[in-house]
Amino acid sequence: MQKIIISIHGYKFRIKFDLDFGNDDLLLYISQRSSQLKRLQLVNCYGISYDCLIEAIKNLPLLEELHLYYIYIIPETIASIGRSCPLLKSFTLNSHRSKHVVCDLEALAIAENMPGLVHLQLFGNTMTNEGLNAILEGCPNLESLDLRRCFNVLLCGDLGKLCSERIKDLKLPHDSIDDYKFRDTEIISDEASDDDYVSGFSDMDMVSDYEDYLSREVSMILKTGFGIN
C-alpha cells in the first residue's frame, strides 16, 4: 500500500504530500491555515487542479521552496506562482516527458517570474537552448541547475561556457540519474505513453478514505501551535 506523508518540522514550516495525494479542497484548507509555510513538496498529486494550485499558493507569500514532482501544470500556473511568492529561492518542476516534444513556455515563465531563484531543478523538461538562455538571464542568482533528461538542450559553444562559468552545481542532460530520489517512477523509454505514467491509487474509495483521515489529522496538526496561522 502506498503511503501519504505530511510532515511539519517545528518552525521550519514544511509540508510534504507524496504519492497520489490529491484533493483541491484539502490543499486549499491547509494553505488557508498555513500562511507562514516556507517549504511545500507535491509528488504525483494528479488530483490537484491548476486553479487550485494557483489559489493555494496565493495563501503562501513566505514560501521559499516549492518542489513539484509529476504534477499537471501549465505555464500560466508557473507565472502565478512566481508573482505570489517573491521570496522563492528553490523551485523544482520534474515530469515525464518525451525528448520528441519541444516547448520553451515553462522555461520562459520561470525566467520572467522567478528572478530570485538560487536552486532550480527541471528534470525531464522540454525546453531548448532558448528557454535555458532565458532562465540564465532572468535568474541572475542561480547557483545550482539540474537539467537531467532535458534532451532538447545542447550545451555547447557560448551557452555551455556560460553555464559552466555561472552555475556552481550543474547537472547536464545526459548525467546519471542514479541519485534521483524518484528514479523508480521515472519513465526511461522515449516511447512512453500516457498509459505508462505512474498514477498511484486505482481504488477511489481508498483515496477517499485516506483523504477523510488526512482531513482530520491535518486539522489536528494545524491546531497544535506550530506557529501556522
Legacy VTK file of the C-alpha trace (Angstrom):
# vtk DataFile Version 3.0
C-alpha trace
ASCII
DATASET POLYDATA
POINTS 229 float
0.000 0.000 0.000
1.327 3.429 -0.877
1.746 5.995 1.856
0.934 9.659 2.091
3.330 11.741 4.151
2.556 15.041 5.817
5.346 16.496 7.897
5.653 19.769 9.755
9.029 20.275 11.407
8.824 22.861 14.157
9.246 26.394 12.952
10.659 25.411 9.582
7.069 25.104 8.389
7.401 22.205 5.993
4.590 20.183 4.466
5.089 17.256 2.103
2.359 15.447 0.173
3.526 12.244 -1.508
2.139 9.614 -3.844
-1.155 10.473 -5.463
-2.390 12.562 -2.560
-4.787 14.863 -4.262
-7.808 16.901 -3.370
-8.371 20.560 -4.178
-10.406 21.189 -1.036
-7.787 19.710 1.265
-4.891 21.630 -0.311
-6.853 24.879 -0.012
-7.815 24.017 3.558
-4.167 23.617 4.514
-2.931 26.680 2.636
-5.563 28.898 4.247
-4.247 27.890 7.673
-0.533 27.851 6.857
0.368 31.379 5.810
3.844 31.006 7.376
4.702 27.961 5.280
8.187 28.141 3.756
8.524 24.763 2.027
5.978 22.730 0.069
6.512 19.497 -1.866
3.904 17.780 -4.039
4.578 14.369 -5.581
2.268 12.580 -8.040
-0.624 14.825 -6.997
-2.558 14.449 -10.216
-5.860 15.210 -8.482
-4.893 18.829 -7.812
-6.088 21.245 -10.499
-4.247 24.217 -11.995
-6.707 26.678 -10.479
-6.467 25.145 -7.027
-2.676 25.227 -7.036
-2.733 28.898 -8.026
-5.226 29.778 -5.288
-3.365 27.748 -2.660
0.000 29.334 -3.479
-1.542 32.808 -3.161
-2.052 31.976 0.518
1.677 31.249 0.975
3.538 34.535 0.388
6.526 33.448 2.533
7.205 30.310 0.501
10.925 29.869 -0.194
10.922 26.334 -1.625
8.397 24.700 -3.934
9.038 21.208 -5.292
6.616 19.740 -7.830
7.171 16.171 -8.987
4.919 14.652 -11.645
2.008 17.028 -11.275
-0.046 18.629 -14.033
0.958 22.255 -14.510
0.794 24.896 -17.229
2.980 27.984 -17.852
0.291 30.324 -16.504
0.434 28.441 -13.200
4.206 28.911 -13.020
3.840 32.626 -13.710
1.234 32.979 -10.968
3.441 31.086 -8.501
6.319 33.458 -9.225
4.170 36.537 -8.713
2.649 35.183 -5.493
5.955 34.050 -3.930
8.539 36.858 -4.170
10.815 35.058 -1.670
11.023 31.852 -3.715
14.623 30.637 -3.869
14.288 26.961 -4.771
11.965 25.552 -7.438
11.590 22.024 -8.774
9.444 21.097 -11.764
10.011 17.487 -12.733
7.942 15.466 -15.148
7.740 12.503 -17.518
8.460 13.916 -20.965
9.496 12.558 -24.326
12.514 14.159 -25.954
10.427 14.447 -29.121
8.341 17.227 -27.514
9.786 20.736 -27.783
8.415 23.656 -25.761
10.032 26.634 -24.015
6.904 28.086 -22.391
7.587 26.701 -18.904
11.193 27.889 -19.005
10.110 31.354 -20.148
7.528 31.541 -17.354
10.262 30.732 -14.828
12.663 33.262 -16.340
10.088 36.050 -16.344
8.548 35.465 -12.919
11.125 33.887 -10.575
14.118 36.249 -10.550
15.224 35.306 -7.026
15.865 31.619 -7.708
19.083 30.135 -6.370
18.290 26.447 -6.978
16.365 25.093 -9.957
15.657 21.510 -10.986
13.923 20.880 -14.323
14.268 17.126 -14.672
12.787 15.988 -17.989
11.780 19.433 -19.230
11.086 20.034 -22.935
12.883 23.375 -23.191
15.527 24.204 -25.782
18.621 26.407 -25.613
16.321 29.419 -25.993
14.497 28.561 -22.779
17.722 27.870 -20.923
19.255 31.142 -22.046
16.148 32.987 -20.850
16.483 31.351 -17.428
20.138 32.351 -17.150
19.223 35.948 -17.982
16.111 36.088 -15.795
17.574 34.319 -12.741
20.920 36.038 -12.097
21.364 34.476 -8.616
21.141 30.888 -9.829
23.790 28.650 -8.248
22.515 25.133 -8.920
20.743 23.886 -12.028
19.621 20.327 -12.757
18.981 19.726 -16.465
18.987 15.935 -16.449
16.857 14.420 -19.231
16.327 17.861 -20.799
17.280 16.358 -24.134
16.426 19.421 -26.247
19.191 21.405 -24.549
22.567 21.313 -26.319
25.230 22.693 -24.021
27.937 23.610 -26.452
29.618 26.784 -27.570
28.931 30.029 -25.726
25.881 28.701 -23.875
27.796 25.745 -22.480
30.625 28.031 -21.431
28.190 30.440 -19.781
26.581 27.646 -17.774
29.958 26.329 -16.645
31.073 29.776 -15.529
27.811 30.866 -13.906
26.458 27.716 -12.261
28.343 26.207 -9.324
26.359 22.943 -9.318
25.371 21.987 -12.863
23.834 18.657 -13.893
23.776 18.011 -17.637
21.003 16.388 -19.708
22.756 13.027 -20.006
24.193 12.886 -16.486
23.425 9.852 -14.334
20.069 9.698 -12.557
21.238 7.074 -10.066
20.914 9.556 -7.192
17.491 10.802 -8.290
15.098 10.041 -5.436
12.125 9.297 -7.705
14.136 7.211 -10.146
11.799 4.230 -9.730
8.905 6.283 -11.097
10.851 7.819 -13.987
9.880 6.628 -17.454
13.168 5.913 -19.225
11.785 4.958 -22.626
11.282 7.716 -25.182
8.303 5.745 -26.434
6.426 6.121 -23.127
2.755 6.942 -23.467
0.242 8.467 -21.087
-0.757 4.917 -20.098
2.745 4.357 -18.715
2.622 7.242 -16.272
2.653 6.383 -12.601
-0.792 7.169 -11.268
-0.681 5.671 -7.777
-4.050 4.666 -6.337
-6.578 2.990 -8.605
-9.267 2.427 -5.968
-11.076 5.728 -5.478
-12.751 4.508 -2.306
-9.292 4.008 -0.827
-8.301 7.537 -1.830
-11.459 8.904 -0.262
-10.763 7.042 2.974
-7.237 8.463 3.086
-8.473 11.966 2.431
-11.068 11.718 5.199
-8.352 10.513 7.548
-5.933 13.234 6.449
-8.549 15.940 6.837
-8.917 15.002 10.479
-5.161 14.626 11.025
-4.246 17.879 9.278
-6.903 19.737 11.239
-5.352 18.474 14.481
-1.787 19.286 13.348
-2.657 22.826 12.365
-4.149 23.464 15.809
-1.164 22.250 17.825
0.708 25.538 17.992
3.413 25.154 15.368
3.047 28.848 14.576
0.963 28.169 11.489
-1.881 30.658 11.069
LINES 1 230
229 0 1 2 3 4 5 6 7 8 9 10 11 12 13 14 15 16 17 18 19 20 21 22 23 24 25 26 27 28 29 30 31 32 33 34 35 36 37 38 39 40 41 42 43 44 45 46 47 48 49 50 51 52 53 54 55 56 57 58 59 60 61 62 63 64 65 66 67 68 69 70 71 72 73 74 75 76 77 78 79 80 81 82 83 84 85 86 87 88 89 90 91 92 93 94 95 96 97 98 99 100 101 102 103 104 105 106 107 108 109 110 111 112 113 114 115 116 117 118 119 120 121 122 123 124 125 126 127 128 129 130 131 132 133 134 135 136 137 138 139 140 141 142 143 144 145 146 147 148 149 150 151 152 153 154 155 156 157 158 159 160 161 162 163 164 165 166 167 168 169 170 171 172 173 174 175 176 177 178 179 180 181 182 183 184 185 186 187 188 189 190 191 192 193 194 195 196 197 198 199 200 201 202 203 204 205 206 207 208 209 210 211 212 213 214 215 216 217 218 219 220 221 222 223 224 225 226 227 228
